[in-house]
Amino acid sequence: MIEVMDGTDRADELHVLACTECPRISSASAKGWKAYRVDGPEDDQERVLGFYCPECAEREFGPH
Ligand SMILES: [Zn+2]
């Protein structure tokens, strides 16, 4: 996974979310964004939260 941070200086200070699937970055409110637990390929692998913008969340996981 490549993190795209161009044009957004110190985005981490704004508590915005970066979409897992596309370069989109959330607004401060992160309205409509969803976090999903992403399982690793191995059972003993650590599970991490992946953030998805509304568009990608619907494409990847459906409207619900
Ligand atoms: Zn996205």
PDB file of the backbone (N, CA, C, O) and the ligand in Angstrom, with CONECT records:
HET     ZN  A 101       1
ATOM      1  N   MET A   1       0.845  -1.201   0.000  1.00  0.00           N
ATOM      2  CA  MET A   1       0.000   0.000   0.000  1.00  0.00           C
ATOM      3  C   MET A   1       0.874   1.243   0.000  1.00  0.00           C
ATOM      4  O   MET A   1       1.799   1.369   0.803  1.00  0.00           O
ATOM      5  N   ILE A   2       0.576   2.136  -0.890  1.00  0.00           N
ATOM      6  CA  ILE A   2       1.348   3.366  -0.997  1.00  0.00           C
ATOM      7  C   ILE A   2       0.545   4.518  -0.389  1.00  0.00           C
ATOM      8  O   ILE A   2      -0.618   4.729  -0.734  1.00  0.00           O
ATOM      9  N   GLU A   3       1.167   5.239   0.496  1.00  0.00           N
ATOM     10  CA  GLU A   3       0.498   6.384   1.085  1.00  0.00           C
ATOM     11  C   GLU A   3       0.728   7.612   0.217  1.00  0.00           C
ATOM     12  O   GLU A   3       1.861   7.950  -0.126  1.00  0.00           O
ATOM     13  N   VAL A   4      -0.357   8.261  -0.123  1.00  0.00           N
ATOM     14  CA  VAL A   4      -0.261   9.459  -0.937  1.00  0.00           C
ATOM     15  C   VAL A   4      -0.486  10.671  -0.046  1.00  0.00           C
ATOM     16  O   VAL A   4      -1.581  10.870   0.480  1.00  0.00           O
ATOM     17  N   MET A   5       0.519  11.449   0.115  1.00  0.00           N
ATOM     18  CA  MET A   5       0.439  12.573   1.049  1.00  0.00           C
ATOM     19  C   MET A   5       0.743  13.901   0.371  1.00  0.00           C
ATOM     20  O   MET A   5       0.873  14.928   1.037  1.00  0.00           O
ATOM     21  N   ASP A   6       0.856  13.880  -0.958  1.00  0.00           N
ATOM     22  CA  ASP A   6       1.265  15.110  -1.634  1.00  0.00           C
ATOM     23  C   ASP A   6       0.211  16.198  -1.512  1.00  0.00           C
ATOM     24  O   ASP A   6      -0.988  15.929  -1.583  1.00  0.00           O
ATOM     25  N   GLY A   7       0.666  17.407  -1.331  1.00  0.00           N
ATOM     26  CA  GLY A   7      -0.234  18.545  -1.280  1.00  0.00           C
ATOM     27  C   GLY A   7      -0.924  18.725   0.056  1.00  0.00           C
ATOM     28  O   GLY A   7      -1.671  19.684   0.245  1.00  0.00           O
ATOM     29  N   THR A   8      -0.684  17.820   0.976  1.00  0.00           N
ATOM     30  CA  THR A   8      -1.330  17.947   2.278  1.00  0.00           C
ATOM     31  C   THR A   8      -0.251  17.949   3.354  1.00  0.00           C
ATOM     32  O   THR A   8       0.216  16.896   3.787  1.00  0.00           O
ATOM     33  N   ASP A   9       0.125  19.115   3.764  1.00  0.00           N
ATOM     34  CA  ASP A   9       1.194  19.254   4.727  1.00  0.00           C
ATOM     35  C   ASP A   9       0.688  18.952   6.130  1.00  0.00           C
ATOM     36  O   ASP A   9      -0.306  19.516   6.586  1.00  0.00           O
ATOM     37  N   ARG A  10       1.393  18.053   6.802  1.00  0.00           N
ATOM     38  CA  ARG A  10       1.063  17.735   8.190  1.00  0.00           C
ATOM     39  C   ARG A  10      -0.400  17.359   8.358  1.00  0.00           C
ATOM     40  O   ARG A  10      -1.065  17.846   9.273  1.00  0.00           O
ATOM     41  N   ALA A  11      -0.903  16.503   7.490  1.00  0.00           N
ATOM     42  CA  ALA A  11      -2.305  16.104   7.565  1.00  0.00           C
ATOM     43  C   ALA A  11      -2.609  15.370   8.860  1.00  0.00           C
ATOM     44  O   ALA A  11      -3.755  15.335   9.307  1.00  0.00           O
ATOM     45  N   ASP A  12      -1.583  14.785   9.460  1.00  0.00           N
ATOM     46  CA  ASP A  12      -1.821  14.015  10.679  1.00  0.00           C
ATOM     47  C   ASP A  12      -2.281  14.898  11.828  1.00  0.00           C
ATOM     48  O   ASP A  12      -2.906  14.416  12.772  1.00  0.00           O
ATOM     49  N   GLU A  13      -1.980  16.163  11.753  1.00  0.00           N
ATOM     50  CA  GLU A  13      -2.388  17.048  12.839  1.00  0.00           C
ATOM     51  C   GLU A  13      -3.865  17.392  12.779  1.00  0.00           C
ATOM     52  O   GLU A  13      -4.424  17.911  13.746  1.00  0.00           O
ATOM     53  N   LEU A  14      -4.502  17.107  11.647  1.00  0.00           N
ATOM     54  CA  LEU A  14      -5.903  17.463  11.487  1.00  0.00           C
ATOM     55  C   LEU A  14      -6.826  16.289  11.802  1.00  0.00           C
ATOM     56  O   LEU A  14      -8.049  16.417  11.741  1.00  0.00           O
ATOM     57  N   HIS A  15      -6.237  15.156  12.134  1.00  0.00           N
ATOM     58  CA  HIS A  15      -7.034  13.970  12.439  1.00  0.00           C
ATOM     59  C   HIS A  15      -7.952  13.589  11.296  1.00  0.00           C
ATOM     60  O   HIS A  15      -9.108  13.226  11.512  1.00  0.00           O
ATOM     61  N   VAL A  16      -7.450  13.669  10.111  1.00  0.00           N
ATOM     62  CA  VAL A  16      -8.226  13.226   8.967  1.00  0.00           C
ATOM     63  C   VAL A  16      -7.895  11.760   8.686  1.00  0.00           C
ATOM     64  O   VAL A  16      -6.895  11.227   9.166  1.00  0.00           O
ATOM     65  N   LEU A  17      -8.755  11.131   7.901  1.00  0.00           N
ATOM     66  CA  LEU A  17      -8.554   9.732   7.545  1.00  0.00           C
ATOM     67  C   LEU A  17      -8.110   9.645   6.094  1.00  0.00           C
ATOM     68  O   LEU A  17      -8.578  10.403   5.244  1.00  0.00           O
ATOM     69  N   ALA A  18      -7.214   8.726   5.822  1.00  0.00           N
ATOM     70  CA  ALA A  18      -6.805   8.472   4.453  1.00  0.00           C
ATOM     71  C   ALA A  18      -7.463   7.168   4.001  1.00  0.00           C
ATOM     72  O   ALA A  18      -7.377   6.146   4.683  1.00  0.00           O
ATOM     73  N   CYS A  19      -8.114   7.219   2.857  1.00  0.00           N
ATOM     74  CA  CYS A  19      -8.808   6.038   2.353  1.00  0.00           C
ATOM     75  C   CYS A  19      -7.804   4.939   2.015  1.00  0.00           C
ATOM     76  O   CYS A  19      -6.724   5.198   1.483  1.00  0.00           O
ATOM     77  N   THR A  20      -8.192   3.701   2.342  1.00  0.00           N
ATOM     78  CA  THR A  20      -7.339   2.560   2.043  1.00  0.00           C
ATOM     79  C   THR A  20      -7.284   2.271   0.552  1.00  0.00           C
ATOM     80  O   THR A  20      -6.283   1.764   0.047  1.00  0.00           O
ATOM     81  N   GLU A  21      -8.361   2.595  -0.150  1.00  0.00           N
ATOM     82  CA  GLU A  21      -8.496   2.179  -1.544  1.00  0.00           C
ATOM     83  C   GLU A  21      -8.146   3.273  -2.552  1.00  0.00           C
ATOM     84  O   GLU A  21      -7.807   2.964  -3.694  1.00  0.00           O
ATOM     85  N   CYS A  22      -8.221   4.509  -2.165  1.00  0.00           N
ATOM     86  CA  CYS A  22      -7.949   5.592  -3.097  1.00  0.00           C
ATOM     87  C   CYS A  22      -7.217   6.703  -2.349  1.00  0.00           C
ATOM     88  O   CYS A  22      -7.143   6.676  -1.121  1.00  0.00           O
ATOM     89  N   PRO A  23      -6.678   7.676  -3.075  1.00  0.00           N
ATOM     90  CA  PRO A  23      -5.881   8.733  -2.423  1.00  0.00           C
ATOM     91  C   PRO A  23      -6.708   9.752  -1.663  1.00  0.00           C
ATOM     92  O   PRO A  23      -6.162  10.724  -1.141  1.00  0.00           O
ATOM     93  N   ARG A  24      -7.997   9.551  -1.592  1.00  0.00           N
ATOM     94  CA  ARG A  24      -8.853  10.548  -0.970  1.00  0.00           C
ATOM     95  C   ARG A  24      -8.554  10.689   0.532  1.00  0.00           C
ATOM     96  O   ARG A  24      -8.217   9.721   1.214  1.00  0.00           O
ATOM     97  N   ILE A  25      -8.685  11.883   1.000  1.00  0.00           N
ATOM     98  CA  ILE A  25      -8.504  12.156   2.428  1.00  0.00           C
ATOM     99  C   ILE A  25      -9.788  12.774   2.951  1.00  0.00           C
ATOM    100  O   ILE A  25     -10.392  13.620   2.291  1.00  0.00           O
ATOM    101  N   SER A  26     -10.200  12.353   4.131  1.00  0.00           N
ATOM    102  CA  SER A  26     -11.473  12.806   4.668  1.00  0.00           C
ATOM    103  C   SER A  26     -11.409  14.262   5.099  1.00  0.00           C
ATOM    104  O   SER A  26     -10.334  14.839   5.267  1.00  0.00           O
ATOM    105  N   SER A  27     -12.574  14.829   5.271  1.00  0.00           N
ATOM    106  CA  SER A  27     -12.664  16.115   5.942  1.00  0.00           C
ATOM    107  C   SER A  27     -12.486  15.880   7.443  1.00  0.00           C
ATOM    108  O   SER A  27     -12.384  14.736   7.888  1.00  0.00           O
ATOM    109  N   ALA A  28     -12.451  16.927   8.192  1.00  0.00           N
ATOM    110  CA  ALA A  28     -12.232  16.788   9.632  1.00  0.00           C
ATOM    111  C   ALA A  28     -13.340  15.978  10.285  1.00  0.00           C
ATOM    112  O   ALA A  28     -13.096  15.272  11.264  1.00  0.00           O
ATOM    113  N   SER A  29     -14.557  16.072   9.754  1.00  0.00           N
ATOM    114  CA  SER A  29     -15.679  15.354  10.358  1.00  0.00           C
ATOM    115  C   SER A  29     -15.709  13.891   9.941  1.00  0.00           C
ATOM    116  O   SER A  29     -16.312  13.066  10.627  1.00  0.00           O
ATOM    117  N   ALA A  30     -15.064  13.559   8.826  1.00  0.00           N
ATOM    118  CA  ALA A  30     -15.037  12.190   8.307  1.00  0.00           C
ATOM    119  C   ALA A  30     -16.442  11.635   8.138  1.00  0.00           C
ATOM    120  O   ALA A  30     -16.685  10.451   8.372  1.00  0.00           O
ATOM    121  N   LYS A  31     -17.357  12.491   7.733  1.00  0.00           N
ATOM    122  CA  LYS A  31     -18.749  12.081   7.590  1.00  0.00           C
ATOM    123  C   LYS A  31     -18.888  10.995   6.520  1.00  0.00           C
ATOM    124  O   LYS A  31     -18.411  11.150   5.396  1.00  0.00           O
ATOM    125  N   GLY A  32     -19.538   9.910   6.886  1.00  0.00           N
ATOM    126  CA  GLY A  32     -19.796   8.849   5.932  1.00  0.00           C
ATOM    127  C   GLY A  32     -18.644   7.865   5.773  1.00  0.00           C
ATOM    128  O   GLY A  32     -18.786   6.847   5.096  1.00  0.00           O
ATOM    129  N   TRP A  33     -17.517   8.159   6.388  1.00  0.00           N
ATOM    130  CA  TRP A  33     -16.378   7.249   6.299  1.00  0.00           C
ATOM    131  C   TRP A  33     -16.606   6.054   7.201  1.00  0.00           C
ATOM    132  O   TRP A  33     -17.298   6.149   8.214  1.00  0.00           O
ATOM    133  N   LYS A  34     -16.021   4.933   6.827  1.00  0.00           N
ATOM    134  CA  LYS A  34     -16.208   3.719   7.601  1.00  0.00           C
ATOM    135  C   LYS A  34     -14.863   3.068   7.890  1.00  0.00           C
ATOM    136  O   LYS A  34     -13.922   3.150   7.101  1.00  0.00           O
ATOM    137  N   ALA A  35     -14.807   2.433   9.018  1.00  0.00           N
ATOM    138  CA  ALA A  35     -13.597   1.698   9.383  1.00  0.00           C
ATOM    139  C   ALA A  35     -13.945   0.217   9.431  1.00  0.00           C
ATOM    140  O   ALA A  35     -14.919  -0.181  10.070  1.00  0.00           O
ATOM    141  N   TYR A  36     -13.152  -0.584   8.761  1.00  0.00           N
ATOM    142  CA  TYR A  36     -13.363  -2.024   8.759  1.00  0.00           C
ATOM    143  C   TYR A  36     -12.112  -2.696   9.279  1.00  0.00           C
ATOM    144  O   TYR A  36     -10.995  -2.241   9.031  1.00  0.00           O
ATOM    145  N   ARG A  37     -12.310  -3.779  10.001  1.00  0.00           N
ATOM    146  CA  ARG A  37     -11.159  -4.537  10.449  1.00  0.00           C
ATOM    147  C   ARG A  37     -10.699  -5.425   9.307  1.00  0.00           C
ATOM    148  O   ARG A  37     -11.466  -6.214   8.756  1.00  0.00           O
ATOM    149  N   VAL A  38      -9.451  -5.279   8.974  1.00  0.00           N
ATOM    150  CA  VAL A  38      -8.904  -6.022   7.844  1.00  0.00           C
ATOM    151  C   VAL A  38      -8.072  -7.172   8.383  1.00  0.00           C
ATOM    152  O   VAL A  38      -7.068  -6.969   9.066  1.00  0.00           O
ATOM    153  N   ASP A  39      -8.500  -8.365   8.068  1.00  0.00           N
ATOM    154  CA  ASP A  39      -7.775  -9.534   8.536  1.00  0.00           C
ATOM    155  C   ASP A  39      -6.577  -9.818   7.642  1.00  0.00           C
ATOM    156  O   ASP A  39      -6.648  -9.701   6.419  1.00  0.00           O
ATOM    157  N   GLY A  40      -5.493 -10.188   8.273  1.00  0.00           N
ATOM    158  CA  GLY A  40      -4.331 -10.591   7.502  1.00  0.00           C
ATOM    159  C   GLY A  40      -4.544 -11.968   6.918  1.00  0.00           C
ATOM    160  O   GLY A  40      -5.478 -12.666   7.314  1.00  0.00           O
ATOM    161  N   PRO A  41      -3.701 -12.375   5.986  1.00  0.00           N
ATOM    162  CA  PRO A  41      -3.831 -13.683   5.331  1.00  0.00           C
ATOM    163  C   PRO A  41      -3.564 -14.841   6.287  1.00  0.00           C
ATOM    164  O   PRO A  41      -4.007 -15.960   6.024  1.00  0.00           O
ATOM    165  N   GLU A  42      -2.865 -14.607   7.368  1.00  0.00           N
ATOM    166  CA  GLU A  42      -2.584 -15.661   8.334  1.00  0.00           C
ATOM    167  C   GLU A  42      -3.369 -15.394   9.614  1.00  0.00           C
ATOM    168  O   GLU A  42      -3.604 -14.243   9.981  1.00  0.00           O
ATOM    169  N   ASP A  43      -3.770 -16.467  10.287  1.00  0.00           N
ATOM    170  CA  ASP A  43      -4.586 -16.323  11.483  1.00  0.00           C
ATOM    171  C   ASP A  43      -3.878 -15.551  12.593  1.00  0.00           C
ATOM    172  O   ASP A  43      -4.502 -14.807  13.349  1.00  0.00           O
ATOM    173  N   ASP A  44      -2.581 -15.741  12.674  1.00  0.00           N
ATOM    174  CA  ASP A  44      -1.855 -15.107  13.777  1.00  0.00           C
ATOM    175  C   ASP A  44      -1.387 -13.698  13.430  1.00  0.00           C
ATOM    176  O   ASP A  44      -0.690 -13.048  14.210  1.00  0.00           O
ATOM    177  N   GLN A  45      -1.783 -13.244  12.248  1.00  0.00           N
ATOM    178  CA  GLN A  45      -1.368 -11.897  11.865  1.00  0.00           C
ATOM    179  C   GLN A  45      -2.239 -10.854  12.562  1.00  0.00           C
ATOM    180  O   GLN A  45      -3.437 -11.057  12.761  1.00  0.00           O
ATOM    181  N   GLU A  46      -1.640  -9.784  12.911  1.00  0.00           N
ATOM    182  CA  GLU A  46      -2.352  -8.720  13.586  1.00  0.00           C
ATOM    183  C   GLU A  46      -3.419  -8.136  12.673  1.00  0.00           C
ATOM    184  O   GLU A  46      -3.208  -7.949  11.475  1.00  0.00           O
ATOM    185  N   ARG A  47      -4.565  -7.855  13.270  1.00  0.00           N
ATOM    186  CA  ARG A  47      -5.653  -7.257  12.498  1.00  0.00           C
ATOM    187  C   ARG A  47      -5.615  -5.745  12.654  1.00  0.00           C
ATOM    188  O   ARG A  47      -5.410  -5.218  13.748  1.00  0.00           O
ATOM    189  N   VAL A  48      -5.813  -5.073  11.558  1.00  0.00           N
ATOM    190  CA  VAL A  48      -5.719  -3.619  11.586  1.00  0.00           C
ATOM    191  C   VAL A  48      -7.013  -3.014  11.069  1.00  0.00           C
ATOM    192  O   VAL A  48      -7.776  -3.672  10.361  1.00  0.00           O
ATOM    193  N   LEU A  49      -7.255  -1.775  11.419  1.00  0.00           N
ATOM    194  CA  LEU A  49      -8.412  -1.068  10.909  1.00  0.00           C
ATOM    195  C   LEU A  49      -8.056  -0.397   9.595  1.00  0.00           C
ATOM    196  O   LEU A  49      -7.030   0.273   9.470  1.00  0.00           O
ATOM    197  N   GLY A  50      -8.930  -0.595   8.622  1.00  0.00           N
ATOM    198  CA  GLY A  50      -8.765   0.097   7.358  1.00  0.00           C
ATOM    199  C   GLY A  50      -9.893   1.107   7.207  1.00  0.00           C
ATOM    200  O   GLY A  50     -11.055   0.786   7.454  1.00  0.00           O
ATOM    201  N   PHE A  51      -9.558   2.310   6.808  1.00  0.00           N
ATOM    202  CA  PHE A  51     -10.570   3.340   6.629  1.00  0.00           C
ATOM    203  C   PHE A  51     -10.929   3.459   5.155  1.00  0.00           C
ATOM    204  O   PHE A  51     -10.068   3.411   4.276  1.00  0.00           O
ATOM    205  N   TYR A  52     -12.228   3.617   4.913  1.00  0.00           N
ATOM    206  CA  TYR A  52     -12.706   3.721   3.540  1.00  0.00           C
ATOM    207  C   TYR A  52     -13.585   4.956   3.403  1.00  0.00           C
ATOM    208  O   TYR A  52     -14.425   5.231   4.260  1.00  0.00           O
ATOM    209  N   CYS A  53     -13.385   5.689   2.330  1.00  0.00           N
ATOM    210  CA  CYS A  53     -14.272   6.810   2.035  1.00  0.00           C
ATOM    211  C   CYS A  53     -15.644   6.245   1.662  1.00  0.00           C
ATOM    212  O   CYS A  53     -15.753   5.066   1.324  1.00  0.00           O
ATOM    213  N   PRO A  54     -16.686   7.067   1.717  1.00  0.00           N
ATOM    214  CA  PRO A  54     -18.037   6.552   1.423  1.00  0.00           C
ATOM    215  C   PRO A  54     -18.126   5.832   0.088  1.00  0.00           C
ATOM    216  O   PRO A  54     -18.801   4.809  -0.027  1.00  0.00           O
ATOM    217  N   GLU A  55     -17.455   6.359  -0.908  1.00  0.00           N
ATOM    218  CA  GLU A  55     -17.521   5.772  -2.242  1.00  0.00           C
ATOM    219  C   GLU A  55     -16.898   4.375  -2.267  1.00  0.00           C
ATOM    220  O   GLU A  55     -17.492   3.434  -2.792  1.00  0.00           O
ATOM    221  N   CYS A  56     -15.718   4.250  -1.706  1.00  0.00           N
ATOM    222  CA  CYS A  56     -15.036   2.961  -1.703  1.00  0.00           C
ATOM    223  C   CYS A  56     -15.718   1.977  -0.760  1.00  0.00           C
ATOM    224  O   CYS A  56     -15.758   0.780  -1.044  1.00  0.00           O
ATOM    225  N   ALA A  57     -16.248   2.458   0.342  1.00  0.00           N
ATOM    226  CA  ALA A  57     -16.927   1.571   1.282  1.00  0.00           C
ATOM    227  C   ALA A  57     -18.125   0.907   0.617  1.00  0.00           C
ATOM    228  O   ALA A  57     -18.371  -0.283   0.810  1.00  0.00           O
ATOM    229  N   GLU A  58     -18.867   1.680  -0.164  1.00  0.00           N
ATOM    230  CA  GLU A  58     -20.035   1.119  -0.835  1.00  0.00           C
ATOM    231  C   GLU A  58     -19.609   0.147  -1.928  1.00  0.00           C
ATOM    232  O   GLU A  58     -20.242  -0.891  -2.117  1.00  0.00           O
ATOM    233  N   ARG A  59     -18.544   0.478  -2.646  1.00  0.00           N
ATOM    234  CA  ARG A  59     -18.083  -0.401  -3.718  1.00  0.00           C
ATOM    235  C   ARG A  59     -17.543  -1.714  -3.152  1.00  0.00           C
ATOM    236  O   ARG A  59     -17.788  -2.785  -3.707  1.00  0.00           O
ATOM    237  N   GLU A  60     -16.810  -1.622  -2.048  1.00  0.00           N
ATOM    238  CA  GLU A  60     -16.156  -2.796  -1.502  1.00  0.00           C
ATOM    239  C   GLU A  60     -17.088  -3.640  -0.647  1.00  0.00           C
ATOM    240  O   GLU A  60     -16.991  -4.867  -0.649  1.00  0.00           O
ATOM    241  N   PHE A  61     -17.978  -3.004   0.073  1.00  0.00           N
ATOM    242  CA  PHE A  61     -18.755  -3.721   1.080  1.00  0.00           C
ATOM    243  C   PHE A  61     -20.255  -3.609   0.873  1.00  0.00           C
ATOM    244  O   PHE A  61     -21.019  -4.236   1.607  1.00  0.00           O
ATOM    245  N   GLY A  62     -20.695  -2.835  -0.095  1.00  0.00           N
ATOM    246  CA  GLY A  62     -22.115  -2.666  -0.324  1.00  0.00           C
ATOM    247  C   GLY A  62     -22.669  -1.549   0.548  1.00  0.00           C
ATOM    248  O   GLY A  62     -21.978  -1.024   1.422  1.00  0.00           O
ATOM    249  N   PRO A  63     -23.938  -1.190   0.295  1.00  0.00           N
ATOM    250  CA  PRO A  63     -24.530  -0.054   1.004  1.00  0.00           C
ATOM    251  C   PRO A  63     -24.710  -0.311   2.489  1.00  0.00           C
ATOM    252  O   PRO A  63     -24.905   0.640   3.245  1.00  0.00           O
ATOM    253  N   HIS A  64     -24.651  -1.575   2.945  1.00  0.00           N
ATOM    254  CA  HIS A  64     -24.819  -1.851   4.368  1.00  0.00           C
ATOM    255  C   HIS A  64     -23.653  -2.651   4.894  1.00  0.00           C
ATOM    256  O   HIS A  64     -23.615  -2.981   6.080  1.00  0.00           O
TER     257      HIS A  64
HETATM  258 ZN    ZN A 101     -11.757   5.807  -1.314  1.00  0.00          ZN2+
END
